[in-house]
Amino acid sequence: MRISKLDLSHFLSYLPDLEDLDLVALPEACVLILAQGFEDRSTNILGGVLSRGKLADSMLLIVKYPTNLGENTWDAEFLGRAKSSCRRFRQITYCRETFAGDLKRELVEWSLQEQSTTNVVVDISSMASYVMYPLLAELVAADTTLDIVYTEAATYYPSEAEWKSVSAKAKDEKGLFKISFEEADFQSVGVASVYTASIFDEFNPGNLPSRLIAVPNFSPLRMNAIVEKDAELNKSRSDQTVWLIGQPPREELGWRGDAVRSTNALNNVPSVQIKSVCTLDYKEMLETLEGIWLDSRNTYYLSIGNLGSKMQHLGSFLFGLAHRDTSFWLAEPTQFKATRFSTDFGPAHRVSLGETKKLREVVEKYGTFEWDWDDQ
């Protein structure tokens, strides 16, 4: 008999691997939640669910964005079919101040009609981080069974040719940050607001100095806004920032990792401050953050500014569940570049998290001790 500490390996062993989405095997959702985005992939899974008649006794909850109003509209016939194919149809227009309350009200009203644990399926394909984090926080806090589904895009922007054209202009510029990249507006335009997510009760134990974990994309303006805000409020230092560069799993997109690094003026940052993380493997993101936390826990308070992929956001969220002494920065753009974000759709995936009550129990055991009994 010996006593052992339940570390991340215990958490990871509970979490499921990413699997290919089989709509036939997907359990019939009592609630299906998705965002009404402008990307082609935003309707892929909903269309498949509707064609199989899986929403007849369910609630369909759609989150609408206040940005890109002209582009965030679905075909009237498709939307009409969605409304008529479910028992309850609801829409929430995202507002930072009211979103959590609006969501909770809809879920509570629906659960009053249900006698068993609610099966919830969340499609994060077109879900922004500032929607995903509070949404998942509400669902994990409730007693549900939770499936996360996701469709990749077939084509992501900027294209390699587009990026190289702007990169050529940037090479002639002097200074650390390249105006050409900031003015390119590859994926979004401007920064509407930068703030910390209130999904976790973050605090800085012992008033430790801060270290920022930054996950950039092709929007250096949004990333710079987070870096500047964190330096202003948390007094974090650039030489202690850890940069996580997303590496796409598809070989033909491999150039994007180096391109993101150049776009964010990171070519001269010491290699010890930069780590490569797969954009599709949410567990790799979780493990990477855990490694940084283990190295920093006695010295730094961690804050995370994540502009990466949807699966990297899922990994970050799960890390936050286990480490509530970590803060999350969110940066809402003024507008997304709807026509130059992505087109068409690729493979679809599923992460079956199961009963949220069990997930909470596993999280609560993280960092605790238990007795191991053996035959000797």
C-alpha positions in Angstrom: 0.0 0.0 0.0 1.3 3.5 -0.9 -0.1 6.9 -1.3 0.1 8.7 -4.7 -0.8 12.1 -6.0 -3.4 12.3 -8.8 -1.7 14.4 -11.5 -2.6 15.2 -15.1 -2.2 11.6 -16.2 -5.3 10.7 -14.2 -7.2 13.6 -15.8 -6.0 12.7 -19.3 -6.9 9.0 -18.9 -10.5 10.0 -18.2 -10.7 12.4 -21.2 -11.6 10.8 -24.5 -9.6 11.0 -27.7 -10.8 13.0 -30.6 -12.7 10.7 -33.0 -14.3 11.0 -36.4 -17.9 12.1 -36.2 -20.4 9.5 -37.0 -23.8 11.1 -37.1 -25.5 7.8 -37.0 -23.7 6.9 -33.7 -24.2 10.4 -32.2 -26.8 10.2 -29.5 -30.0 12.1 -30.1 -29.5 15.5 -28.5 -32.0 16.9 -26.0 -30.2 20.2 -26.7 -28.1 21.0 -29.7 -26.2 24.3 -29.4 -24.3 26.0 -32.2 -23.3 29.5 -33.4 -24.8 31.0 -36.5 -21.6 31.9 -38.2 -20.6 33.0 -41.7 -18.4 30.0 -42.5 -19.6 27.2 -44.7 -18.9 24.7 -42.0 -21.3 26.4 -39.6 -24.3 24.4 -41.1 -22.5 21.1 -41.9 -23.4 19.2 -38.7 -26.8 20.7 -38.2 -27.7 19.8 -41.8 -26.7 16.2 -41.2 -28.6 16.0 -37.9 -31.7 17.5 -39.6 -31.6 15.0 -42.4 -31.6 12.1 -39.9 -34.6 13.5 -37.9 -32.6 13.6 -34.7 -34.1 16.8 -33.3 -37.8 15.9 -33.2 -38.0 15.9 -29.4 -35.1 18.4 -28.8 -34.3 22.0 -28.3 -32.2 23.8 -30.9 -30.3 26.7 -29.4 -28.5 29.1 -31.8 -26.1 31.8 -30.7 -26.1 34.8 -32.9 -23.2 37.3 -33.2 -23.7 41.1 -33.0 -20.8 41.4 -35.5 -21.0 40.5 -39.3 -24.8 40.8 -39.2 -25.0 40.7 -43.0 -22.9 37.6 -43.4 -24.3 35.7 -40.3 -27.6 34.9 -42.1 -28.5 31.4 -43.2 -30.6 30.4 -46.2 -34.3 31.1 -45.2 -35.3 27.6 -46.4 -32.6 26.0 -44.3 -33.5 28.0 -41.2 -37.2 27.3 -41.7 -36.5 23.6 -41.8 -34.4 23.8 -38.6 -37.3 25.6 -36.8 -39.9 23.1 -37.9 -37.7 20.0 -37.1 -37.3 20.5 -33.4 -39.7 20.8 -30.4 -38.2 24.0 -29.2 -36.3 26.6 -31.1 -34.4 29.4 -29.4 -31.9 32.1 -30.4 -29.6 34.1 -28.2 -27.8 37.2 -29.5 -24.4 37.3 -27.8 -23.8 40.1 -25.4 -20.9 39.8 -22.9 -22.9 41.2 -20.0 -26.0 39.0 -20.4 -24.9 35.9 -22.3 -24.3 33.6 -19.3 -27.7 34.6 -17.8 -29.5 34.2 -21.1 -28.0 30.8 -21.6 -28.7 29.6 -18.0 -32.4 30.7 -18.3 -32.9 28.7 -21.6 -31.3 25.6 -20.1 -33.2 25.8 -16.9 -36.6 26.3 -18.7 -35.8 23.3 -20.9 -34.6 21.0 -18.1 -37.9 21.6 -16.3 -39.6 19.7 -19.1 -37.1 16.8 -19.0 -37.2 14.0 -16.4 -33.7 12.5 -17.2 -30.2 13.9 -17.6 -30.1 16.2 -20.5 -28.0 15.1 -23.5 -26.2 18.2 -24.9 -24.4 18.4 -28.1 -22.3 21.6 -28.8 -21.1 22.3 -32.3 -18.0 24.6 -31.9 -17.2 24.8 -35.6 -18.1 28.5 -35.8 -18.0 29.4 -32.1 -15.7 32.3 -31.0 -13.6 31.8 -27.9 -15.6 34.5 -26.0 -18.7 32.5 -26.6 -17.2 29.0 -26.1 -15.7 29.6 -22.7 -18.8 30.8 -20.8 -21.0 28.3 -22.7 -18.9 25.3 -21.6 -18.6 26.7 -18.1 -22.4 26.7 -17.7 -22.8 23.2 -19.2 -20.0 21.6 -17.1 -21.6 23.2 -14.0 -24.9 21.6 -14.8 -25.8 17.8 -14.8 -25.7 16.9 -18.4 -24.0 14.5 -20.8 -21.9 16.5 -23.1 -20.6 15.9 -26.6 -18.4 18.4 -28.4 -18.6 18.2 -32.2 -16.5 20.1 -34.7 -16.1 20.5 -38.5 -12.8 21.5 -40.0 -12.7 23.9 -42.9 -11.6 22.7 -46.3 -9.7 25.9 -47.0 -8.3 28.4 -44.5 -7.2 31.9 -45.1 -5.0 33.7 -45.7 -3.7 31.5 -48.5 0.0 31.0 -48.8 0.1 33.3 -51.8 -1.7 36.0 -49.9 0.5 35.7 -46.9 3.7 35.8 -49.0 2.6 38.9 -50.8 2.1 40.8 -47.5 5.3 39.2 -46.0 7.3 40.6 -48.9 6.1 44.1 -48.1 6.8 43.6 -44.4 10.5 42.7 -45.0 11.2 46.2 -46.1 9.8 47.7 -42.9 11.9 48.6 -39.9 10.8 48.1 -36.4 9.6 45.2 -34.3 6.0 45.1 -35.4 5.2 45.1 -39.1 2.5 47.6 -40.2 1.9 45.5 -43.3 0.8 42.5 -41.2 -1.4 44.6 -38.9 -3.1 46.4 -41.7 -3.6 43.2 -43.8 -6.7 42.3 -41.7 -6.2 38.6 -42.6 -9.0 37.2 -40.4 -10.5 40.1 -38.5 -10.7 43.9 -38.4 -9.8 46.0 -35.4 -10.1 45.3 -31.6 -13.5 46.1 -30.0 -12.5 45.1 -26.4 -9.9 43.1 -24.4 -10.9 41.7 -21.0 -10.4 38.8 -18.7 -13.0 35.9 -18.8 -15.0 35.6 -15.6 -15.7 31.9 -16.1 -13.2 30.9 -13.4 -12.6 32.5 -10.0 -9.1 33.4 -10.9 -6.8 34.9 -8.3 -3.1 35.6 -7.9 -1.9 33.6 -4.8 0.8 35.4 -3.0 0.9 38.3 -5.6 3.3 36.4 -7.8 4.8 38.1 -10.9 2.8 37.2 -14.0 3.7 35.1 -17.0 1.6 35.3 -20.2 1.0 32.3 -22.3 0.2 33.7 -25.8 -1.4 31.6 -28.6 -1.4 33.9 -31.7 -3.1 33.6 -35.1 -2.9 35.8 -38.2 -4.3 38.8 -36.3 -1.3 40.5 -34.7 -3.5 43.5 -33.8 -5.6 41.4 -31.5 -2.6 39.5 -30.1 -0.7 42.8 -29.5 -3.7 44.2 -27.7 -3.7 41.2 -25.3 0.0 41.4 -24.7 -0.2 45.1 -24.0 -3.2 44.7 -21.6 -1.5 41.9 -19.7 1.7 44.0 -19.4 -0.3 46.9 -18.1 -2.4 45.1 -15.6 -0.3 42.1 -14.6 3.2 43.6 -15.2 4.2 40.6 -17.2 7.5 40.8 -19.0 8.1 40.0 -22.7 11.2 37.9 -21.9 9.0 35.6 -19.8 6.1 35.2 -22.2 5.6 31.7 -23.6 4.4 31.6 -27.2 2.4 28.5 -28.4 2.4 28.3 -32.2 -0.3 26.2 -33.7 0.8 23.5 -36.1 -1.9 22.2 -38.5 -2.1 18.4 -38.8 -2.4 18.5 -42.6 0.9 18.5 -44.3 -0.2 21.1 -47.0 -0.9 23.6 -44.2 2.4 23.1 -42.5 3.7 26.5 -43.6 1.1 28.3 -41.5 3.0 27.7 -38.2 6.1 29.6 -39.5 3.9 32.2 -41.0 2.1 32.9 -37.8 5.4 33.2 -36.1 6.6 35.8 -38.6 3.3 37.7 -38.7 3.6 38.2 -34.9 7.2 39.3 -35.1 8.5 36.3 -33.2 11.4 35.3 -35.4 13.9 36.8 -32.9 12.2 35.5 -29.8 14.5 32.9 -28.0 13.4 29.3 -28.9 13.0 28.5 -25.2 10.0 30.8 -25.2 8.3 29.2 -28.2 6.5 25.8 -28.3 4.7 24.1 -31.2 1.2 22.7 -30.4 -1.1 20.8 -32.8 -4.2 22.7 -33.7 -6.4 19.6 -33.7 -5.2 17.7 -30.6 -6.9 19.2 -27.6 -5.1 16.9 -25.2 -1.7 18.1 -26.5 -2.8 21.7 -25.7 -3.8 20.6 -22.2 -0.5 18.8 -21.7 1.6 21.7 -23.0 -0.2 24.1 -20.6 0.3 21.7 -17.7 4.0 21.5 -18.5 4.3 25.3 -18.4 2.3 25.4 -15.2 4.6 22.9 -13.5 7.6 24.9 -14.4 6.0 28.2 -13.3 3.8 27.4 -10.3 6.1 28.5 -7.6 7.4 31.6 -9.4 4.6 33.0 -11.7 0.9 33.6 -11.9 -0.3 32.5 -15.3 -2.6 34.2 -17.7 -3.6 32.8 -21.1 -4.3 34.8 -24.3 -5.6 32.2 -26.8 -6.4 33.2 -30.4 -5.7 29.7 -31.7 -7.9 26.9 -33.0 -11.2 25.6 -31.6 -9.6 22.5 -30.3 -6.8 24.5 -28.6 -9.6 26.5 -26.9 -11.2 23.2 -25.7 -7.8 22.1 -24.2 -7.3 25.5 -22.6 -10.8 25.4 -21.0 -10.2 22.0 -19.5 -6.8 23.2 -18.2 -8.7 26.1 -16.6 -11.1 23.7 -14.9 -8.2 22.2 -13.1 -6.3 25.4 -12.5 -8.7 28.1 -11.4 -5.8 30.3 -10.4 -5.2 31.0 -14.1 -6.8 34.0 -15.9 -8.0 34.0 -19.5 -7.7 37.0 -21.8 -10.3 37.5 -24.5 -10.1 39.9 -27.4 -13.3 40.6 -29.4 -12.6 42.0 -32.9 -14.6 44.9 -34.4 -15.5 42.6 -37.2 -14.4 39.3 -38.8 -13.3 39.1 -42.4 -16.2 36.8 -43.4 -15.2 36.2 -47.0 -11.5 35.6 -46.1 -11.8 33.4 -43.1 -12.5 29.9 -44.5 -14.5 28.2 -47.2 -16.2 24.8 -47.6 -15.8 22.1 -45.0 -13.6 19.1 -44.3 -13.6 16.2 -41.8 -15.9 16.4 -38.8 -14.9 15.2 -35.3 -16.4 14.4 -31.9 -15.2 14.6 -28.3 -17.6 12.7 -26.0 -17.0 14.1 -22.5 -19.8 12.1 -21.0 -21.5 13.0 -17.8 -20.5 16.4 -16.5 -20.9 15.2 -12.9 -18.2 12.6 -13.4 -16.0 15.2 -15.2 -16.3 17.5 -12.2 -15.4 14.7 -9.9 -12.2 14.0 -11.9 -11.3 17.6 -11.9 -11.9 17.9 -8.1 -9.5 15.0 -7.5 -6.7 16.6 -9.5 -3.8 17.3 -7.2 -5.2 15.3 -4.3 -3.8 12.1 -2.9 -5.2 8.6 -2.7 -4.1 5.2 -1.4 -2.9 2.6 -4.0 -3.6 -1.0 -2.9 -1.6 -3.8 -4.4 -1.3 -7.6 -3.8 2.0 -7.4 -2.0 
